[in-house]
Each structure stands twice: as C-alpha cells, then as structure tokens.
Amino acid sequence: MRAIAEGLFTDETPPRLLGGRERATGRVVFPCPAGDSCDPVPLAREGRLWSYTVQRYRPKTPPYAGPEAFAPWIVAYVELSGEVIVEARLVGAEFDAVEIGMPVRLVPLALDPEAAEPLAIPAFAPIEGGRA
C-alpha cells in the first residue's frame, strides 16, 4: 500500500511518520515541508493522545478521496514526546473508551480498503498495557 502523499512515511518496517526539523530553529514540524528550510527526521512511533474529536459527517470531495459509504471516525491529536503533535485517525477504540493521555502507536491505515490500489494514511491505535 502506498502513502497518500510522497514523503509521509519512512521506508522502514514498521514505518514511521516523516517530519522535518527546521534548520533555523530546530523546531520539528509535520509533515516535512518541501524546500530547503527543513531536514527530514523520522518521528517516534508511539505517543500519547493529546486531544480528539469525532468526525461525524463525510468531508467534501475534493480533497476527501475516501469511500462513498461514510462511518464516523475519531480524529486524534497525538503528542510525540519532544517532537510534535500530529493529527491522524484513532482506530481500534470505541468512542466512549477514548481518554486524553492514553498511549498510542502508529498503524498506517487504508483510506479506502475497497479501492483497487488503497492509499495509506496516518492512524494511531491504543497500546495494550499502556507503554508509550
């Protein structure tokens, strides 16, 4: 499965998100912007849920390129300690079981699993036993 955008994930297995470290300030950003202002940096695979909301309606197309059939999902803001806060889906958790601070791990997800060539998007899932 290829990423929805070039330079989103590292090539290693399992993959990590690819952020950018600003050359002028050292600040880490995600995603890594094109150009000469940042150096690519692999981000941590694990973090903690910083905040979240529930996406209850199908986004407009474009830019949304997911399946026509819509089911609500959790939009997570995950703090990768000492690096950056990233926005991604949270999977593997019931809406009423989500807790701020819960440990999560990166698990790339197919945007449309029914597509002939599914595209991978960033997603996180709770870590059993709470390790992050």
C-alpha positions, 0 to 999 in steps of 0.5 A: 500500500502506498502513502497518500502523499510522497514523503509521509512515511519512512521506508522502514518496517514498521514505518514511521511518520516523516517530519522535518526539523527546521534548520533555523530553529530546530523546531520539528514540524509535520509533515516535512515541508518541501524546500530547503528550510527543513531536514527530514527526521523520522518521528517516534512511533508511539505517543500519547493522545493529546486531544480528539474529536469525532468526525461525524459527517463525510468531508467534501470531495475534493480533497476527501478521496475516501469511500462513498459509504461514510462511518464516523471516525475519531480524529486524534491529536497525538503528542510525540514526546519532544517532537510534535503533535500530529493529527491522524485517525484513532482506530481500534477504540470505541468512542466512549473508551477514548481518554486524553493521555492514553498511549498510542502507536502508529498503524498506517491505515487504508483510506479506502480498503475497497479501492483497487490500489488503497492509499495509506494514511496516518492512524494511531491505535491504543497500546495494550498495557499502556507503554508509550 
